[in-house]
Amino acid sequence: MNQDIAQGKWEQIKGSVKEKWGDLTDDDIAQVNGNAQKMCGILQEKYGRRREDAEREVNDFWAEQNRL
């Protein structure tokens, strides 16, 4: 997975991230900073997701955001 979000786009979608994954803190979101790998790691940690499941969730989310 190499789907990093450009900084400008990341600033726009941070609210959508918070809506989708409500347990993420502002610090978690700041850590991600558009990096898909970091997002997967945080989802694994916060939600107990398997790596494959976290990657699928993040890929689906990124794809959805790119369609908007």
WOURHU-V274417 format. One record per residue. N is the residue number from 1. PSI is psi in degrees with one decimal (* if undefined). OMEGA is omega as a letter, one per 40 degrees, with the letter a starting at -180 (* if undefined). D_LAST is the distance of its C-alpha to the last C-alpha in whole Angstrom. Layout:
n->[N/N]
psi->[PSI/PSI]
omega->[OMEGA/OMEGA]
d_last->[D_LAST/D_LAST]
This chain:
n->[1/2/3/4/5/6/7/8/9/10/11/12/13/14/15/16/17/18/19/20/21/22/23/24/25/26/27/28/29/30/31/32/33/34/35/36/37/38/39/40/41/42/43/44/45/46/47/48/49/50/51/52/53/54/55/56/57/58/59/60/61/62/63/64/65/66/67/68]
psi->[122.8/43.2/78.0/144.0/134.4/146.8/-46.8/-44.2/-39.5/-42.6/-34.7/-32.2/0.7/-37.2/-38.1/-35.5/-46.0/-38.1/-44.3/-43.4/79.0/-20.5/-9.3/135.7/168.7/-34.8/-41.0/-47.3/-39.3/-36.8/-41.7/-52.2/38.3/2.6/117.6/-38.7/-42.1/-38.2/-43.3/-44.6/-41.9/-38.8/-38.9/-45.1/-49.4/-36.1/-2.0/27.8/147.4/154.8/-44.6/-40.9/-42.1/-42.7/-42.1/-44.5/-46.2/-43.7/-44.3/-42.8/-47.0/-43.8/-42.5/-42.8/-34.8/-24.2/-21.9/*]
omega->[i/a/i/a/i/a/a/i/i/i/a/a/i/i/i/i/a/i/a/a/a/i/i/i/i/i/i/a/i/i/a/i/i/a/a/a/i/i/i/i/i/i/i/a/a/a/i/a/i/a/a/i/i/i/i/i/a/i/i/i/a/a/i/a/i/i/a/*]
d_last->[21/20/16/16/14/15/16/14/11/13/14/11/10/14/14/12/14/17/16/15/19/21/24/22/24/23/25/24/20/22/24/21/19/16/19/18/22/23/20/22/25/24/23/26/28/27/26/29/26/28/26/25/23/21/20/19/17/16/15/13/11/10/9/7/5/5/4/0]
